[in-house]
Amino acid sequence: MAYLLKMILESANRLNSSDYSSNSSSSSDMNSSEASDSDQIIVSSTGDFDRIPLDNQQDPWDSKFFAETNLRSGYPLRTYPSRMQSFMQIYGQRAQVPGAIIIDGGSGYCKFGWSKYDSPSGRAATFLEFGNIESPMYSRFRHFFATIYSRMQVKSTSQPTVVSIPITQYGNTQEDKTARRKLKEAIYSELFDMNVPSVCAVSQATLALFAARRTSGILVNIGFNQTSVVPILHGKVMHQVGVEVLGVGALKLTGYLREQMHQRNLNFSSLYTVRTLKEVNLCYVAIDYEEELRKDTEASYEVPVEGWYTLKQERFRTGEILFQPRIAGLSDKGLHQAVALCIENCHDAGLTPDDSWFTTVVLAGGTACLPGVVERLDKELHLLLPPAISNGIRVIPPPYGADSAWYGAKLLSNLSTFPDSWCIKKKDFRPKSRRNFLW
């Protein structure tokens, strides 16, 4: 049965690729020519560190099969896979899906693009940082969304829009709930004021989990400024269990590598050079930090224009601050400690009879692509947690690196039931309503 669905979906891919290949080519040319239009918009693609395909994309039909069996009914998600229609009906419905504009709010930068394309077509400042930060939120949102639509050369009225929302206001207090609701209402209101036909706004953590073909688990997003450990059950963020937040992110790692290079009198002209050295697999996370200190780990890399750089212990000391922030003078707990605490909280909460939902740990974010992160986290969790819990734990690498949430949104927006199952229209939107949105 699965093989038959694979054949049908692959046929659909071949048909769709012929329809969109010419558009993709022209869009690429357009993006290159307009890259200088805005100092807040840059052309997409920053390498494998930002986007590492799940299973090398050998079986993309697996993701579509997951989506059609688990997500097609919309939210709230079914606790069991939905009964599918005939494969030919699903094929016909997927072929008629209009597609959508995907805007992944991100943490370091926003990724945007067309759901029928293979990857985001461009990047921009996040909507929380876009424009004058002293301007009212609605004004900044209008500027932000208008810039994205202009950059893509599409009308806001032409297609549904899927927006991923970065995790903010992590607590479960009434104040936190109100802040999250106001942020989401501001996004919906502004997009509907721009006459977008339908809108879907979903938590970035939930979308990244979907990209890994999971609806429940613990999503660990190592973002630009911070790391978030988010428990998710059936697509819903469990704020009542507790979201763990660490002040260590990609920026801290880059800054710590820069500090170490200064100490060794290694000269560089910009922070871009330091980031490049961190992201070309020259840096990694040691499985055993103390043992690694006794090894000769010297390695070199040539940065274009800058020249050759040789790193020694900096290679693994940089990523070590994820697990031992104190070596960089930070007071946060380690990544493994935060994840273990979240797992224990999920276990104690007893939300379901089956405790297996929180034993899957999915990583997301560009920094989570550092070699060794998955293995080290898995090792530390098994050391910290009792065997009754740790024996079932599985740590999954980032499905698509920093673009994981974008690809999760892509899964939603190509569903055979999209946009009806996930989006709402302006006539159905009521500010300050009690509608149960995904957070």
N, C-alpha and C positions, 0 to 999 in steps of 0.2 A: 504493500500500500504506500509506504513511504517512498519507495523507488518510483512508483507511478507518479506521485506528486512531484518528485524531483524532475522527472522528464517534462511534465506540464509546465512547471515554473521555469525550467531552462528554455523551453520553447518561447515562453512569454518574454524572457530576457532578450532572446535573439530578435523578437519582433520589436520590442521597445527600443533596443539599441539602435536599430536602423532608423527609427523615428527621431531619436534624440541626438544621434552622433553629430549631425550637422549643426544643431543648435549648440551642442557642447563646445564645438570647435569655435563657432562665432563668439560664444560667451567668453571663451578663453582669450581670444584676441581683444575683445572689448575690455576685459579686466586689465590686460597689460597696458592698453593705451590710456586708461583712465586712472592708473595707479597714483598719479600725482594730484588728482582732483581734490583730495582731502588729506590733511596731515594726520587724520585719525583713522584712515582706511589704508590697509596694506594688502598686497596680493597674497593669496592663500599659499599653503605648503611651506612648511619649515622643516621637513625631513621626517625620517622614521621615528624620531624621538617623540614627535607630536602625534603620529598616527601609526600604530602597529596593528595590522589587520588580524582579526580573530582567525586562528587556524589558517593564516595566509590566504583567506577567502577561497579556499578550495571547495567548500560546500556552502555557498551563500544561501542555498535553498533551505538549509537547516534553520537559519534565522527566520525565513519566511514561514516555514512550517510551524516554528514556535509561535510566531506572531498570530497566525491564523487559528491556532488551537487555543491560545491563551489570552489574546488581547482583542480579538475581533468584536467581542460583545461590549467593549467600552468599560467605563468605571461605574460602580465598583467591579473589580475583576471577579470572575467566577473562581471559586476555590477548587474547581475541577476543570479539566479541559473541556471546552464547549464542543458539542456534537457538530461536526462539520457537514456542510452540504456536499454535493458531488464535486469532484475535482474540476469538472468542466464548468460548473456554475461559478466556482471560486475563480477560476482562470478568467472567465468572462467578466466578472465583477472587477478583478484587479486591473484588467485592461482598460476599464472605463473610469478608474479613479483619476480625478483631475490633477492630483499632485498638490503640493503645497510649498509655501515659502517657509523654510526652517531658520529660526534665529535662536542660536544657543547662547544665552547670556554669558556663560563662561565665568571665570574668576580673574584670569590675567588678560584675556581678550575675548571678544565675541566672535563666534563662527557663524556665517550665514550662507545660504545657498538654496538650490532648487532640489526638492525631494527626489526627482527623477535622475539626478546626477550621482556619480559615484562618490563624490566627496564635496566638502564645503568649497564654495567658489571664492570666498573672500573672508577677511578678518577685520575687526574694528575694535575700538575701545568698548568695554562693557557698558551697558546702559546705566549702571550705577555710577560710572565715572565719566560718562560722555558729556561734553560741553561744559558749561559753567556750573560747578557743583553748588554754587549759591543760588542758582535758579530754582524755581518751583519744580517739583517732581514731574508734574504733567507737562510742563514746558520742555524739560529735558527729554522726556519720553517722545514727545512729538518730533523734536529735532532728531533724535536717535533713529526712530522708525522711518522718518522721511528720508534720512540719509541712506539707510539700508535699501529702501525701495528704489531710490534714485540710482544707487550704485549698481543694483541689479537690472536697472532699466525696465521695471515692471510697475504697473499701476497697483495701488493698494487694493483696488476693488476687484482685481482679476482672479485671485486665488485665496484659499484658506491660508491661515498663518499659524504655525506651531512655534511656541516660544518656550524655551527652557528657562527656569527661574533658579538662580543660584541660591544656595541655602543661606538664609538670613534669619535672625531672631530665633535661636535654636531651642529656647525653653518651651515649657508647657504652661506658663502662666497666662493669665488673661491678657496681659499687656503684650506678650509675645504673639499670641493668637491674633490680636487686633492689628498689630504691625504687619503680620504676614497677609492678613486679609486686605489691608489697605494697599499694600504693594501690588497684590494681584488685581484688585479692583482698578488701580491706576493704569495697569497694563491693558486690561480689557477695555476700559473706558476710552483710552487714547486710540486704540486700534479701531474700535467701533466708530469713534468720531471721524476716523479716516476712511470710513465705509468699507472696512475689510468684511467680506461676506460671512466668515465664521472664524473663530479663534479657539485654539487649544493651548492652555498654559499648564505645564507640568514641571514638577521639581526636577532639577538637573540630576540629582542623585537617583531618582526613580528611572529616568531615561537611560542613564549609564548602566543601571542594573538590567534594564530591558535589552540593551546592546549585548550583554553577556548571556542572553537567553535565560534570564531568571526573573521571577516576579517577587521572590522573597529572598532575603539574605541581608548581609551587612555590607554596605557600600563604603569603601574607604577612598575618599577623594583627596589626593595630595594636590592641592591647588596652588595658586600663585602666591598668596599671602598666608594661607593657613591650611591645615588638614582637618577634614571632617569625617567622623566615623558615624554612619547613619544606619540605624536598624530599619528595615523595610519589610512589611508583611502584606502580601497580596497587593503590592503596588503602592501601599500607603506608608508614609514616614511615621514611625512610632515615636512621636515626641514625648508621649507619656513614659516610655521606657528610658529615654534620654539620648540625645545626640552629643557625642564627645567632640570637642573642638580643641585643636592644638595650634599654637602660634608658630609652627614651623611649616614653611611651604617652599616652593621653588625659589623665591626671592632670597630666603634665608640661606639656602644651600649655595646659591651663586655668590652671595655676600661673604660667606665663610670661605669659599674657595679663593675669592679675591684677597681676603685677609691673609690667607696662607701664602699666596703668591707674592704679596707685598713683603712678607717676612723673609722670603727667599730671594728678594730683589729681582723678581721676574717682572719685567716691564711690559705693559700693554697699553694700547691707546684708548680702549673703550670697554665697557662692561660686556659688549657683544662678544669680544674675544674670550672672556671668562666663561660666558654661557656656552659658547661653542665647545670649549674644552670639556665642560661638564656633560654635554649632550651627545658627544661622538663616541660613546662607549669607552672613553678614556677613564671616566670615573665609574665606580661601581660600589656596591655594598658588600662587605665581607661577611661570609657565613660565620666565621669565628674571628672577631676583631683582635683579640690578644694574639692569636696565632699569626694573623696577617701582619702585625707589627714586626714580627721576626723575619719576614720574608723580604726579598728584593723585588719590589714592585715597580721599578722605574720603567717608564714608557714615554714615547714622544709622539707628537702630532703636529703637522704643519697647518697653521691657520692661514688661509689665503690673505695675501698682502702683509700680514703681521710677521709671518715666519714660523720657525720651529719652536715648540715649547716642550720641555721635559718635566713631567710630574713624577713624584715618588709616593710618599705616604699620603699626599694630598688626594690621590686617586680614590682611596677608600675612606679617608677621614672626613671628606666632604659629605658623603651619604650617611656616615655614621651618626650624624646629629639627628637623623630621624629616630634613632633608637636610643641615643645618648645625647640629648640636647645640651647637657651640662658642659660638654667639651668645647662648646661654642659660647659658653656663658649664658645659656638660656635655662629658665627654671621650669619649663614644661615637662610633663611626663613623656615617656617614650611612646612611639607608635604602637608597639606590641602591648604596652600596658593599657593604653586607651582602648584598643580593640578587645583585649581580654576583659576589661571592665564592662564594655558594652555587651559582650557575650554573656557574662555573668548576670547582668541586669535583665537581659532577655530571658535567660533561664529562670531567674527568680520571679519574673512577671507572670509566667505561666499562661501566656495568651492563647496557646493552642495545646491540645493533648499531645501533639507531635512536636518535639523540640528540635527536629532536624532543620527547621526553617532558618535558624540563625547560625548554623554551622558552615554555611557557604559565605566566604569572605571574598568580595570582588573589589579589585583595585581599579582606580581610574585616575586620570591626570598624567601629564607628560613626565613628571618626576617619578611616578610609579613605574616608569619603563626602565629605570636604572637597573642594570644587570645585578641580580642577587637579592633584590627587594623581596620577591615572592618567597624564595627559599629561606631567607633570614626570618621573615615574619612567621612563616610556618613553623620553623624551629623554635622560635621564642614562645609562640602560643602553646606549643606542646609542653614546654618547660613550665609555663606559668599556670596553666589550667589543669584541673584534676583529670585523670584518664577518662572518667565517665563522660566528660564533655569534649576533651581534646581529641579523642580517637576518631570522631566523625568530622573534624574540621578539614575544610579544603579551601586553599587560597588560590584564587584565579587571577592571572595577570590581566592588565588593562586590555579590554577588547579592542579599542581603537585609540589608545593613548589619550591625548588631550581632547580628542574629538569624540569620545565615547558617547556623551549625551547627544551630540548631533546625530550619530548613527541610530541611537535609540529613537529619536524623533523621526528619523527616516523610516524605521520599521512601522511606526504608527501611521504615518502619512501615506504609506503605500498599502495599507490594509484594504481588503476587499470591501469593508464596511465604512471606510473613511469617506467623507468627514462626519457622517451622521453619528457614528458611535462615540466619537471623542470630542468633537467641537460643539460650541454653542453659537447661536446666532444673536444678532443685536436685539431682536424682539424678545429673546428669552433671558437676556441679561438684566439682572436687577441688582444695582449696587447695594451693599449692606444686607444682602440676602443671606439666607441660611443654606444656600446651595452648597453641597458637599464637594468642594473642589479638591483635586489632588494636591497634597503638599508633601 
